[in-house]
């Protein structure tokens, strides 16, 4: 590092900035700085105000609001290896390094015009950002936020010209690799950062319009959802020489498709034993696949179009949130019986949720109600309600130690 062969000048709207000092994160405004670890901390995106709420998951409360993070209308968060820093990926192309213990911004760079997410490498040295404008992936040093690699998503169009594709579904994979999908190009690329020079492998013709993707918890399978056709594209990272294969190719084929009010997110998928639970695109169903052969093994009727499907850490339940107009409720599915066992109403415009590390609690944000509700996942009792400004994504630091999160 750096990799001069792929390093290109970075055109930014603003330079890397170390922003002003703030008092160390404390339990109250007047208290001396609290000595604490980061294991029970988290970040709640406050999308309307360009801020985040730092939260304590044990105390179930907001510690501080941190402003100045730009457009967070579609923000996501990754954590450093030591869980000290949160990397916030803003929709406006901003990449922000947030110090969780100091409660302040430790660095920020405007790296594109429109970005859609990011990932951090297995060894914690690199942060990758996937971009819509211009299409491609940029990789930064996690300590300094200096640009290391710029990978434009160039592809050949049907008329023979070259264009740049939007990049979606970037994840970290074992071996210091990043895997991502090219929406218009219908391709999956693997960027290997483990050597002295980065290596790029391209898989073409994987399917029409991959819109999002996930990686299984063991880092073996990368699965991209396809918006332009039924089915999904699977890359076995243990055997990449086999290329990309199609799975669930015929689910829903020939049936009337409902209008898609919001694209589902595959990062929120659920695994339970040998079952995988997926949100169906444009249907009021959660799909169940057999992970032995990735065949469709069931469909679970739900109240609306599912957006996030997440498994409780013990895999006993799956929690589902929905697109408009059914986005004021959450449904809970029993993974043994495939029955909906509970419906909750946390507030208006509910999308995002996050389990505590061992799954005893779940935090659910209601954007238009300006609240985050904490539930007991055994009794479904509401334990606490926190105020936040248009809250959306919720991210806890235990993600720092899990592949793809």
NORPEKA-V930659 format. One record per residue. N is the residue number from 1. OMEGA is omega in radians with two decimals (NA if undefined). BURIAL is # if it has 9 or more other C-alpha atoms within 8 Angstrom, else .. D_FIRST is the distance of its C-alpha to the first C-alpha in Angstrom with 1 decimal. Layout:
N;OMEGA;BURIAL;D_FIRST / N;OMEGA;BURIAL;D_FIRST
This chain:
1;-0.01;.;0.0 / 2;3.14;.;2.9 / 3;-3.00;#;5.3 / 4;-3.09;.;8.3 / 5;-3.10;.;10.8 / 6;-3.11;.;11.0 / 7;3.13;#;10.2 / 8;3.11;.;13.7 / 9;-3.13;.;15.6 / 10;3.07;.;16.4 / 11;-3.04;.;20.2 / 12;3.08;#;21.2 / 13;3.09;.;24.7 / 14;-3.09;.;23.8 / 15;3.02;.;21.1 / 16;-3.01;#;19.1 / 17;2.96;.;21.9 / 18;-3.00;.;22.7 / 19;-2.91;.;26.1 / 20;-3.08;.;29.2 / 21;3.06;.;30.2 / 22;3.13;.;32.4 / 23;-3.14;.;34.2 / 24;-3.09;.;32.6 / 25;-3.08;#;33.4 / 26;-3.12;#;36.9 / 27;3.04;.;39.6 / 28;-3.07;.;41.9 / 29;-3.05;.;41.7 / 30;-3.04;.;43.7 / 31;3.00;.;42.3 / 32;-3.14;.;40.1 / 33;-3.12;#;36.5 / 34;3.03;.;36.6 / 35;-3.05;.;34.8 / 36;2.93;.;33.3 / 37;3.13;.;30.6 / 38;-2.98;#;28.9 / 39;3.14;.;30.2 / 40;3.12;#;33.1 / 41;3.10;#;31.4 / 42;-3.11;#;30.7 / 43;3.00;#;30.3 / 44;3.12;#;32.9 / 45;3.04;#;32.1 / 46;-2.85;#;34.8 / 47;-3.05;#;34.5 / 48;-3.04;#;37.3 / 49;-3.13;.;36.3 / 50;-3.10;#;32.5 / 51;3.03;#;32.4 / 52;3.03;#;31.7 / 53;3.02;#;34.0 / 54;-3.03;#;32.6 / 55;3.04;#;34.9 / 56;-3.04;#;36.0 / 57;3.09;#;36.8 / 58;3.12;.;39.1 / 59;-3.13;.;41.1 / 60;-3.14;#;40.9 / 61;3.09;.;40.5 / 62;3.11;#;38.4 / 63;-3.07;#;36.9 / 64;2.97;#;35.7 / 65;3.14;#;35.0 / 66;-3.08;#;31.9 / 67;3.03;.;32.2 / 68;-3.10;.;30.1 / 69;3.03;#;27.8 / 70;-3.09;#;29.2 / 71;-3.12;#;30.4 / 72;-3.09;#;30.3 / 73;3.06;.;32.7 / 74;-3.00;#;30.4 / 75;3.02;#;27.9 / 76;-3.01;#;26.0 / 77;2.94;#;24.2 / 78;-3.07;#;21.5 / 79;3.08;#;21.1 / 80;-3.08;#;18.5 / 81;-3.14;#;18.6 / 82;3.13;.;21.1 / 83;3.08;#;23.0 / 84;-3.02;#;23.0 / 85;2.99;#;21.4 / 86;3.06;#;22.4 / 87;-3.06;#;20.4 / 88;-3.11;#;23.1 / 89;-3.09;#;22.7 / 90;-3.12;#;25.6 / 91;-3.12;#;27.5 / 92;-3.12;#;27.1 / 93;3.12;#;23.3 / 94;3.01;#;22.8 / 95;-3.04;#;20.0 / 96;3.06;#;21.3 / 97;-3.02;#;20.1 / 98;3.10;#;23.4 / 99;-3.06;#;24.2 / 100;-3.11;#;26.9 / 101;3.08;#;28.4 / 102;-3.13;#;28.8 / 103;-3.10;#;29.8 / 104;3.10;#;27.9 / 105;-3.13;#;25.1 / 106;3.11;#;22.0 / 107;-3.13;#;20.1 / 108;3.10;#;20.7 / 109;3.01;#;19.4 / 110;-2.94;#;21.3 / 111;3.09;#;19.0 / 112;3.10;#;21.7 / 113;-3.09;#;25.5 / 114;-3.12;#;26.1 / 115;-2.93;#;23.9 / 116;3.11;#;25.1 / 117;-3.11;#;22.9 / 118;-3.12;#;19.6 / 119;3.08;#;18.0 / 120;-3.02;#;15.7 / 121;-3.08;#;13.8 / 122;-3.13;#;15.6 / 123;3.08;.;13.6 / 124;-3.07;#;13.7 / 125;-2.98;#;10.0 / 126;3.02;#;10.1 / 127;3.14;#;13.2 / 128;3.11;#;14.4 / 129;3.08;#;17.5 / 130;-2.98;#;20.1 / 131;2.96;#;22.1 / 132;-3.08;#;25.6 / 133;-0.27;#;25.5 / 134;-3.10;#;23.8 / 135;3.10;#;23.3 / 136;3.12;#;19.8 / 137;3.02;#;16.8 / 138;-3.11;#;14.1 / 139;-3.07;#;11.2 / 140;2.98;#;10.5 / 141;-3.04;#;9.0 / 142;3.14;#;12.1 / 143;-2.99;.;12.9 / 144;-3.02;.;12.7 / 145;3.02;#;13.1 / 146;3.13;.;10.9 / 147;3.14;#;10.4 / 148;-3.09;#;7.2 / 149;3.04;#;9.3 / 150;-3.11;#;13.1 / 151;3.07;.;15.3 / 152;-3.13;#;18.9 / 153;-3.13;#;21.6 / 154;3.07;#;23.7 / 155;-3.13;#;26.7 / 156;-3.14;#;30.0 / 157;-3.10;#;33.0 / 158;-3.13;.;36.5 / 159;3.05;.;37.7 / 160;3.12;.;35.0 / 161;3.12;.;33.0 / 162;3.12;.;29.3 / 163;3.06;.;28.5 / 164;-3.09;#;25.8 / 165;2.92;#;26.5 / 166;3.11;#;26.2 / 167;-3.13;#;23.7 / 168;2.95;#;25.0 / 169;3.12;#;24.7 / 170;3.13;#;20.9 / 171;2.99;#;20.5 / 172;3.11;#;18.2 / 173;3.10;#;19.0 / 174;-3.12;.;18.7 / 175;-3.13;.;15.9 / 176;3.10;#;13.2 / 177;2.96;#;14.8 / 178;3.12;#;16.0 / 179;-3.10;#;19.5 / 180;-3.08;#;21.4 / 181;3.11;#;24.6 / 182;-2.99;#;25.7 / 183;-3.09;#;29.1 / 184;-3.06;#;30.8 / 185;-3.07;#;29.2 / 186;-3.10;#;30.2 / 187;3.00;#;27.0 / 188;3.13;#;24.4 / 189;3.07;#;20.8 / 190;3.11;#;18.3 / 191;-3.10;#;14.5 / 192;-3.11;#;12.9 / 193;-3.02;#;9.4 / 194;-3.07;#;10.2 / 195;3.11;.;9.2 / 196;3.09;.;7.0 / 197;3.10;#;7.8 / 198;3.12;#;9.4 / 199;-3.07;.;13.1 / 200;3.08;.;15.9 / 201;-3.07;.;19.4 / 202;3.06;.;22.3 / 203;-3.02;#;25.7 / 204;3.06;.;28.4 / 205;-3.11;.;31.9 / 206;-3.10;#;31.3 / 207;-3.04;#;34.0 / 208;3.00;#;35.1 / 209;2.98;#;33.2 / 210;-2.96;#;30.9 / 211;3.13;#;31.1 / 212;-3.07;#;29.3 / 213;3.11;#;27.9 / 214;2.97;#;27.4 / 215;-3.13;#;26.0 / 216;-2.99;#;28.4 / 217;3.11;.;28.0 / 218;3.09;.;27.2 / 219;-3.06;#;24.3 / 220;-3.00;#;26.4 / 221;2.97;#;27.8 / 222;-3.04;#;26.4 / 223;3.12;#;29.4 / 224;3.01;#;29.8 / 225;-3.12;#;33.1 / 226;3.14;#;34.7 / 227;-3.07;#;36.6 / 228;3.13;.;38.2 / 229;3.08;.;39.9 / 230;3.08;#;40.9 / 231;-3.12;#;38.6 / 232;3.13;#;35.0 / 233;-3.07;#;32.2 / 234;3.04;#;30.7 / 235;3.10;#;27.7 / 236;-3.06;#;27.8 / 237;2.96;#;24.3 / 238;-3.13;.;25.9 / 239;-3.09;.;27.3 / 240;3.12;#;25.3 / 241;3.12;.;27.2 / 242;3.11;.;30.3 / 243;-3.10;#;28.9 / 244;3.10;#;30.0 / 245;3.10;.;33.5 / 246;3.04;#;35.9 / 247;-3.09;#;37.4 / 248;-2.98;#;40.4 / 249;-3.01;.;41.2 / 250;-3.10;.;44.7 / 251;3.09;.;44.8 / 252;-3.09;.;47.0 / 253;-3.14;.;47.6 / 254;3.12;.;50.9 / 255;3.09;.;51.2 / 256;-3.13;.;51.5 / 257;3.10;.;48.2 / 258;3.02;.;48.4 / 259;-3.13;.;46.7 / 260;-3.09;.;43.1 / 261;3.09;.;43.1 / 262;-3.12;.;39.5 / 263;3.06;.;36.8 / 264;-3.12;#;36.3 / 265;-3.07;#;32.9 / 266;3.07;#;31.9 / 267;-3.12;#;29.5 / 268;-3.11;.;32.9 / 269;-3.10;#;34.2 / 270;3.01;#;36.1 / 271;3.08;#;36.2 / 272;-3.07;#;39.4 / 273;3.14;.;39.9 / 274;3.12;.;40.1 / 275;3.01;#;40.4 / 276;-3.11;#;38.0 / 277;-3.09;#;39.3 / 278;2.96;#;38.1 / 279;3.11;#;39.4 / 280;-3.13;#;41.4 / 281;3.05;#;40.8 / 282;-3.14;#;43.9 / 283;3.11;#;46.1 / 284;-3.06;#;47.6 / 285;2.85;#;46.2 / 286;-3.10;#;43.5 / 287;3.11;#;42.8 / 288;3.13;#;42.6 / 289;3.04;#;40.9 / 290;-3.05;#;41.3 / 291;3.05;#;37.9 / 292;-3.14;.;39.3 / 293;3.12;.;39.7 / 294;3.04;#;38.6 / 295;3.10;#;42.1 / 296;-3.09;#;43.8 / 297;3.13;.;46.0 / 298;3.05;.;47.2 / 299;-3.12;.;47.5 / 300;3.10;#;48.2 / 301;3.08;.;50.0 / 302;-2.93;#;48.8 / 303;-3.08;.;50.0 / 304;3.11;#;47.6 / 305;-3.09;#;44.5 / 306;3.10;#;41.8 / 307;3.10;#;38.5 / 308;3.08;#;36.8 / 309;-3.04;#;37.9 / 310;3.14;#;36.6 / 311;2.98;#;37.7 / 312;-3.05;#;38.7 / 313;3.10;#;36.5 / 314;3.07;.;39.5 / 315;-3.11;#;39.9 / 316;-3.13;#;43.5 / 317;2.96;#;43.3 / 318;3.13;#;41.6 / 319;-2.99;#;41.6 / 320;2.97;#;41.8 / 321;-2.85;#;41.6 / 322;3.04;#;42.9 / 323;3.01;#;42.8 / 324;0.17;.;45.5 / 325;-3.07;.;48.5 / 326;-3.00;#;48.1 / 327;3.04;#;45.2 / 328;-3.08;#;47.4 / 329;3.05;#;47.4 / 330;3.08;#;45.4 / 331;-3.11;#;46.7 / 332;-3.11;#;46.1 / 333;3.01;#;46.5 / 334;-3.04;#;47.5 / 335;3.05;#;45.3 / 336;-3.03;.;48.2 / 337;-3.07;.;50.9 / 338;3.11;.;48.9 / 339;3.00;.;51.2 / 340;-3.03;#;50.4 / 341;-3.14;.;51.5 / 342;2.99;.;50.8 / 343;-3.10;#;50.4 / 344;-3.14;.;49.3 / 345;-3.07;.;49.5 / 346;-3.10;#;47.0 / 347;-3.09;#;47.5 / 348;3.12;#;46.8 / 349;3.11;#;43.7 / 350;3.06;#;42.2 / 351;-2.89;#;38.9 / 352;3.13;#;36.4 / 353;-3.13;#;36.8 / 354;3.05;#;34.9 / 355;2.89;#;36.1 / 356;-2.93;#;35.7 / 357;-3.11;.;33.8 / 358;2.96;.;37.0 / 359;-3.14;#;38.7 / 360;3.13;#;41.8 / 361;2.99;#;41.2 / 362;3.10;#;39.8 / 363;-3.08;#;39.1 / 364;-3.14;#;40.2 / 365;3.05;#;39.7 / 366;-2.97;#;42.5 / 367;-3.04;#;41.1 / 368;3.03;.;44.5 / 369;3.13;#;46.1 / 370;-3.12;#;43.4 / 371;2.93;#;43.4 / 372;-3.11;#;41.4 / 373;3.11;#;43.6 / 374;-3.12;#;42.9 / 375;2.91;#;44.9 / 376;-3.04;#;45.9 / 377;3.07;#;44.9 / 378;-3.07;.;47.9 / 379;-3.07;.;50.7 / 380;3.08;.;49.1 / 381;3.02;.;50.3 / 382;-3.05;#;48.6 / 383;-3.11;.;47.6 / 384;3.02;.;46.2 / 385;-3.10;#;45.7 / 386;3.07;#;43.1 / 387;3.09;.;43.2 / 388;-3.11;#;40.2 / 389;3.13;#;39.8 / 390;-3.06;#;39.6 / 391;3.05;#;37.4 / 392;-3.05;#;35.5 / 393;3.11;#;32.4 / 394;-3.05;#;32.5 / 395;3.12;#;29.5 / 396;-2.96;#;29.8 / 397;3.09;#;27.2 / 398;3.04;#;28.0 / 399;-3.11;#;25.8 / 400;-3.02;#;22.8 / 401;-3.14;.;23.7 / 402;3.12;.;24.6 / 403;3.04;#;22.9 / 404;3.13;#;23.1 / 405;NA;.;24.4
